[in-house]
């Protein structure tokens, strides 16, 4: 069965980095028992996402796991293809490969690796991955590949060369833009930040703590400016900026935002 059909509309994107392995397993089981269809896990400077997902897959039954995202600068494209095929085959196709170019401060600053021409680098990476051999027992379905695509050019590349896109820190307006570029058949797996509280001060404080890690990263900042936010709004994490990016309030209010993404063209939130 096509994984896109198994990927029901709602999933969870979450850091498990502060959890011990047994706690991460318990968390994945809870997500599965709550009937979410997927768990998306990022890569920064902690666990290797592929080996971590292998453990979680072995301890769940039907939950789909995705890298949201794996950094292409950290690994050879052939190794990535091997990891994705291995996870898909061992789990009866419960794996989605999310790839991204990450950010210059992380790649160049922290990792001391080259961060040049991210669009061209991603295109070359996808070609090399496609052409890399894989000689073990293959999965019955090719694991889907989606790109961390925000700008129009990366979205176009996602439409041309992959199964879709995984936008992060965006709005329903961006979802509509992404769907128009991707076309109707591609996966559009949108991440939406949620603060589950009806207390305005708590919601804003929570959002500002999270945003502090992102507002100086150029990829996100450029995308927010394309969406009409000014440098001043971004730097000050203004009320409007938070309200547009973070769903908070009652469960009904939060669901309204998730529905807006789906109405704008998201296939998965």
Helices and strands as residue ranges (DSSP letters): H 3-6, E 12-13, H 21-33, E 38-41, H 49-58, E 64-67, E 70-71, G 72-74, H 77-90, E 95-100, H 104-104, I 105-110, H 118-131, E 145-147, H 152-161, E 164-165, H 172-182, E 187-188, E 193-195, H 200-211, H 218-226, H 231-235, H 239-245, E 246-248, H 251-264
